C-alpha cells in the first residue's frame, strides 16, 4: 500500500466539517442523470448563442469602416466572418431575438448545472490513489471520468461570472430588486398558477382516460412544450411585450417596442403549430404500425 493510499484511508474516516461530509448534500435531485439532462440542453444552446453572436457581430459589417468595428481585438474570429446580406430586413431581429432569448434562458440552466455538480468540488479525500489522480486530470470519452465534470464546472463558473458582471454593470440595487422580485412573483403567483392548471388537466385526463390520447398517442406533452417555451419568452421579454419599458427602449435604441407583442404571438403560434404537426405525424405512425396479434 502506497503512502497516498494510507493517507486516503485515514482521511476518509475524518472528513472536515461542512460540505466535505456526505450528509451535507441531501437533495435527491443531484445525480448523473440530472447533470446529463442539463448538459444535453446546454451543448446545443451555448453553440447556438455563440454562432448567433458571431452573426450579430458580422451584421455591423466591421470590415466596411473602422467605426463599424465594435470589437477591434477580435483576432482570428474576424478572418472568416461572412458578409451580412442586405435583406430581408427582419433577418437581423430574428438573429438578435434568438441570441438574447436563448442567452438569458441558459443562465438559470447554467446555474442549475453548477448546483448539480457542486458536491464534486468537496469530495473527501480529493484523491484516493494515483490512478484516480490521473483519471481526474484526464479525459476519457468512454467512461466519462471526473475530468470532464471538472472542466464543465469551471466553464460554467466562467459563463456565470460573465453573466453576473454584465448584469451588475448597471444599478446593483435595481438588479437585486429585479432578481428577488422575480423570484417572489414566480413562487407566489406564477408557479401556483401554471402548476394548478397542469394538475387540473392531469386530474381531468385521469378521470376521462378516453380524452388523454389521440390515435393512441398521449397529447399532453405536445401542449406542455410549446406552452413552456412561449411562457419563458414572455417572461424574458415581458417589459417590451407589455410595453412597460417602451421609453427606455426607445431612448437606448431609437426603436419602438410595439412589434414585440405581435412577434411573440407569432412565435407562439408557430410553436403550437409545430407541436400539432408533430403530434399528427406521430399519430399517423402509430396507426400505420403493424399490429402484433397475441
Buried (B, 14 or more C-beta within 10 A) or exposed (E): EEEBEEEBEEBEEEBEEEBBEEEEEEEEEBEEEBBEBBBEBBEEBBEBBEEBBBBBBBBBEBEEEEEEBEEEEBEEEBEEBEEBEEEEEEBBEEBBBBBBBBBBBBBEBBBBBBBBBEBBEBBBBEBBBEEBEEBBEEEEEEEEBBBBBBEBBEBBEEBBEEBEEEBEEEEEEEBEEBEEEEEEEBEEEEEEEBEEEBEEBEEEBEEEEEEBBBEEBEBEEBBBBBBEBBEBBBBBBBBBBEBEBBEEBEEEEEEEBEBBBEBBEEBBEEBBEEBBEBBBEBBEEEEEEEEEEE
